[in-house]
């Protein structure tokens, strides 16, 4: 399970396919998942609704799971 600062990526067991919860401590603060979009934007990431305030962007697309996690972390840390 890759970690970035205090963020942890954990496979979402209730979902089928490549779907991951992004956790900060014990809270699920977002999700990263593999879609059937073009290779340049096949990984989708989003900050969970209750955590949007003061963060931008709150969602996006990436070509790899690692790039999606980096983009998520950048928005999460307001960089």
C-alpha positions as CSV (number, residue, x, y, z in Angstrom):
1,X,0.0,0.0,0.0
2,X,1.8,3.2,-1.1
3,X,1.8,6.1,1.3
4,X,2.4,9.8,0.6
5,X,2.9,12.0,3.7
6,X,-0.1,11.0,5.9
7,X,-2.1,9.6,3.0
8,X,-2.5,5.9,2.5
9,X,-3.9,4.1,-0.5
10,X,-6.0,0.9,0.3
11,X,-7.9,-1.3,-2.1
12,X,-11.7,-0.7,-1.7
13,X,-12.9,-4.2,-0.9
14,X,-16.6,-3.5,-1.5
15,X,-15.9,-2.4,-5.1
16,X,-15.0,-4.5,-8.2
17,X,-12.1,-3.6,-10.4
18,X,-9.1,-1.4,-9.5
19,X,-10.7,0.9,-6.9
20,X,-8.7,2.4,-4.0
21,X,-9.8,4.4,-1.0
22,X,-7.4,7.3,0.0
23,X,-7.1,7.4,3.8
24,X,-5.9,10.1,6.1
25,X,-5.6,8.4,9.4
26,X,-8.7,6.3,9.7
27,X,-10.8,8.6,7.5
28,X,-11.6,7.9,3.9
29,X,-10.9,11.2,2.2
30,X,-11.0,10.3,-1.4
31,X,-10.9,7.6,-4.1
32,X,-8.7,6.6,-7.0
33,X,-10.0,4.2,-9.7
34,X,-9.1,2.7,-13.0
35,X,-11.6,3.7,-15.8
36,X,-11.9,2.6,-19.4
37,X,-10.9,6.0,-20.7
38,X,-8.0,6.7,-23.0
39,X,-4.5,5.7,-21.5
40,X,-3.6,9.3,-20.8
41,X,-6.5,9.7,-18.5
42,X,-7.5,6.2,-17.4
43,X,-6.9,6.8,-13.6
44,X,-9.5,9.0,-12.0
45,X,-9.0,10.6,-8.6
46,X,-11.4,12.6,-6.4
47,X,-11.4,14.1,-3.0
48,X,-14.5,13.0,-1.0
49,X,-17.3,15.6,-0.8
50,X,-16.9,16.5,2.9
51,X,-13.2,17.4,2.4
52,X,-13.5,19.8,-0.7
53,X,-13.3,23.1,1.2
54,X,-10.1,25.0,0.6
55,X,-8.8,22.3,-1.8
56,X,-8.3,22.7,-5.5
57,X,-8.4,20.8,-7.7
58,X,-10.8,18.3,-6.1
59,X,-10.6,15.7,-8.9
60,X,-8.7,14.9,-12.0
61,X,-7.3,12.3,-14.3
62,X,-3.8,10.7,-14.7
63,X,-2.1,8.0,-16.8
64,X,-0.9,5.9,-13.8
65,X,-2.1,5.1,-10.3
66,X,1.1,6.7,-8.9
67,X,0.5,9.9,-10.9
68,X,-3.1,10.0,-9.6
69,X,-1.9,9.6,-6.1
70,X,0.6,12.5,-6.6
71,X,-2.1,14.7,-8.0
72,X,-4.4,13.8,-5.2
73,X,-1.7,14.6,-2.6
74,X,-0.9,18.0,-4.3
75,X,-4.6,19.0,-4.1
76,X,-4.9,17.6,-0.5
77,X,-1.9,19.5,0.7
78,X,-3.0,22.7,-1.3
79,X,0.3,22.8,-3.2
